[in-house]
Amino acid sequence: PDECSMYLLHERSQRGSHHRFITEKTVFSNWARTLNIHFYQPDWKPTPVIKNVNSSFTLGLAGS
C-alpha cells in the first residue's frame, strides 16, 4: 500500500500492535507549539549551514 493508505490503516485498526502515525504526528505538533522541546538522541549535531558563500564558489559534482 502507499504511505497514505498505510497511515490510515494503522490509525483505524482496532486490533494488533499498529503504530498510530497520524496520532503521533498530532501529539508532537501540539507539543512543539506549546513546549520548548529539545531532542538529545542521537547525540550528533547537524552540519552547519554555509552562509555568505561567494557567488563564484561552487561545489564540485562527482564526475564533472
TORKOL-4160 file (C-alpha; in steps of 0.2 Angstrom, whole numbers, padded with zeros to 4 digits, m for minus):
64
<pt num="1" X="0000" Y="0000" Z="0000"/>
<pt num="2" X="0005" Y="0018" Z="m0002"/>
<pt num="3" X="0010" Y="0029" Z="0013"/>
<pt num="4" X="m0007" Y="0037" Z="0015"/>
<pt num="5" X="m0016" Y="0020" Z="0014"/>
<pt num="6" X="m0004" Y="0013" Z="0027"/>
<pt num="7" X="m0006" Y="0028" Z="0039"/>
<pt num="8" X="m0025" Y="0027" Z="0038"/>
<pt num="9" X="m0025" Y="0008" Z="0040"/>
<pt num="10" X="m0014" Y="0009" Z="0056"/>
<pt num="11" X="m0023" Y="0023" Z="0063"/>
<pt num="12" X="m0040" Y="0015" Z="0061"/>
<pt num="13" X="m0035" Y="m0003" Z="0066"/>
<pt num="14" X="m0043" Y="m0009" Z="0082"/>
<pt num="15" X="m0033" Y="m0025" Z="0084"/>
<pt num="16" X="m0015" Y="m0029" Z="0084"/>
<pt num="17" X="0000" Y="m0018" Z="0088"/>
<pt num="18" X="m0001" Y="m0005" Z="0074"/>
<pt num="19" X="0008" Y="0012" Z="0076"/>
<pt num="20" X="m0003" Y="0026" Z="0075"/>
<pt num="21" X="0007" Y="0038" Z="0065"/>
<pt num="22" X="m0006" Y="0052" Z="0062"/>
<pt num="23" X="m0009" Y="0052" Z="0081"/>
<pt num="24" X="0009" Y="0053" Z="0085"/>
<pt num="25" X="0012" Y="0067" Z="0072"/>
<pt num="26" X="m0003" Y="0077" Z="0080"/>
<pt num="27" X="0004" Y="0075" Z="0098"/>
<pt num="28" X="0022" Y="0080" Z="0093"/>
<pt num="29" X="0014" Y="0095" Z="0083"/>
<pt num="30" X="0005" Y="0101" Z="0099"/>
<pt num="31" X="0020" Y="0099" Z="0110"/>
<pt num="32" X="0031" Y="0109" Z="0098"/>
<pt num="33" X="0018" Y="0123" Z="0098"/>
<pt num="34" X="0016" Y="0124" Z="0117"/>
<pt num="35" X="0033" Y="0117" Z="0124"/>
<pt num="36" X="0051" Y="0121" Z="0122"/>
<pt num="37" X="0056" Y="0104" Z="0116"/>
<pt num="38" X="0074" Y="0098" Z="0114"/>
<pt num="39" X="0079" Y="0081" Z="0107"/>
<pt num="40" X="0096" Y="0074" Z="0114"/>
<pt num="41" X="0096" Y="0057" Z="0105"/>
<pt num="42" X="0106" Y="0054" Z="0094"/>
<pt num="43" X="0120" Y="0065" Z="0101"/>
<pt num="44" X="0126" Y="0071" Z="0085"/>
<pt num="45" X="0125" Y="0089" Z="0079"/>
<pt num="46" X="0118" Y="0093" Z="0061"/>
<pt num="47" X="0131" Y="0100" Z="0049"/>
<pt num="48" X="0131" Y="0119" Z="0050"/>
<pt num="49" X="0123" Y="0129" Z="0035"/>
<pt num="50" X="0135" Y="0138" Z="0024"/>
<pt num="51" X="0131" Y="0156" Z="0025"/>
<pt num="52" X="0138" Y="0171" Z="0014"/>
<pt num="53" X="0146" Y="0160" Z="0001"/>
<pt num="54" X="0154" Y="0169" Z="m0013"/>
<pt num="55" X="0144" Y="0168" Z="m0029"/>
<pt num="56" X="0160" Y="0161" Z="m0038"/>
<pt num="57" X="0161" Y="0147" Z="m0026"/>
<pt num="58" X="0153" Y="0131" Z="m0032"/>
<pt num="59" X="0153" Y="0113" Z="m0026"/>
<pt num="60" X="0161" Y="0101" Z="m0037"/>
<pt num="61" X="0149" Y="0087" Z="m0043"/>
<pt num="62" X="0156" Y="0069" Z="m0044"/>
<pt num="63" X="0161" Y="0066" Z="m0062"/>
<pt num="64" X="0161" Y="0084" Z="m0068"/>
